Amino acid sequence: MAFMVKSMVGGQLKNLTGGLGGEEKGEGEKSPAEAQGMTREEYEEYQRQLVEEKMERDAQFAQRKAERATFRSHFRDKYRLPKNETDDNQIQLVGGDVELPKELAKMIEQDNEEEEEKNSVIGQLSNIQNLDLDSLKDKASATLEDLKQSAEKCAVM
């Protein structure tokens, strides 16, 4: 709206004054560099920097997406779930070699430790209901102590 008023009134004022005051460029005639208050070279360098920064951000974003896809595919393999093509594509887009972030690797390691514990004999025994592992440990240690004492008393040993 202001542009229309300025162009209408500004044009009329130029006609009245006869174009005195020299030639001025209108706002629409300024180059993008002049509008930013830079020289043309500075403006081109600024544009290159913007493009480079955008490319770096995009690469970091793709890397993070690939890390998450690797994490999801790990759990799909673990729980024998069907593979997801989108995750595979994201991993291949980055180059195929994706390392998990430290936090995600720690989570997987803790999960693997818990699974190993559950798969061990003691882990299986703890799943049995009405079984007190502490009492079993106490009885086993008492039995071992009795065996040691009887072995000390033995004259053959």
N, C-alpha and C positions, 0 to 999 in steps of 0.2 A: 504494500500500500504506500509506504513512504517512498519507495523507488518511483512509483508512478507520479506522485505529487512532485518529487524533485525533478524528474525528467520534464514534466509539463511546465513547471515554474522556471526551472533552470534554462530551458530552451527559450522561453519568452524573455528572460533577463538578458541572455546573450544577444538576442535580436535588438533589444533596447540599447544596450551598451555598445553595440557594434563590434563585439568580439574583442573589446579592450582587455588588457591584462595578460596578453600572450596566450599561447596554446596550452591548455591543460588536458591531460588525459582523463577521461572519465573513469569511474571506478570499474566499469565493466571491461576496460581496455588493459588493465594491469595484468601482468603475467603472475602465475602462482608464486614465483620467487619474490617478486616485489610486494605482493600481498602479505607475505610472511615476514618481510623486512630483511631479506637475505639476497645475496648475489646469486646469479644463476648456478655457479659452481658449488656454492654452499648448499643450495637447494637440492642439487643433484646428489651430493654427498649425503645429505640428510635422507633423501629417498632411498639410497642404497643401504644406509644403515637400518632403516625401517624394514626393508626387505630381508636383510640378513638376520635381524632380530626375530622376525616372524618365522623364518626358516628354522632357526635354533629352537624357538618355542614349539614349533610343530614336531621337530625331531624328538624333543624331550617328551612331548605328549604321546607320541607314537611309542617311545620306549616304555613309558609307564603303562600304556595299554597292553603292550606285549608282556610286561612283567605280570600284570594281573591275569592275562590269558594263560600264561605258564602256570601260575598258581591254581587257576581253575582246572586246567588240564591235569595237573598233578592229582588233584582230588578226584577227578573223573576216572583216572587210571586206578587210583587206590580203591575206590568203591565200585569199580567196574561199570561205570555209567557210559552211555554212548558219547562219542567225541562230537565236538562242536566245530563245524567248518569255519565259523567266524573267528574263533580263537586261533585255529591253525593258520588262518590267513594273516591275522595280526602278528603272529610270531614270525612268519615268513617275510612279512613286510619289513620288519626290522633287520632281518638277516638270519634268523634261525637260532643264533646263540644269544639267549637271554638269561641273564643272571637275576635271581630274585633279590629284592632288597633285603637288608639284614633283618628287619623286623619280620618279614614274611618267612625268611629262612628259619628264624628262631621258632616261629609258630609251627612250621612243619616238623622241625626237629623235636619239639616238645610233644607234638602229636604222635610222632613215630616212637618216642620213648614210652608214652602211655600205652600204645598198641603192643609194644614188646612186653611191657609189664603185664598186660592183660593176657597175653599169649603164654606167659611163663607158667610153671606148675603152681607157684604160690598164687599167681593171679587167678588161675582156674579154681584153686581151692577157695579163694575169697568169694568167688561167685556162688559157691554152695551155701544154701541157707542152713541155719542152725549150726554153723561150724565156727568155733571160737579159735582163731589162729593163735592168739596169745596163750591160751591154755595148752595148745599143742606144742608151742615153742617151749613153754615152761617144763612140760613133761619130757620133751626130747632132751633139754639141757640137763634135767635131773637124772635121766637115764644115763647120759654120757658121764656125768660126775660119778654115778654109782659104778659104772664100768671102770673108770680110772682108779677109783679107790680099791675095787676088788683086784685090779691088775697090780696095784702096789703091794697088796697083801700076799699075792701069789709068790711062792718061794721059787718057782721055776723061772720067773721073769727076773 
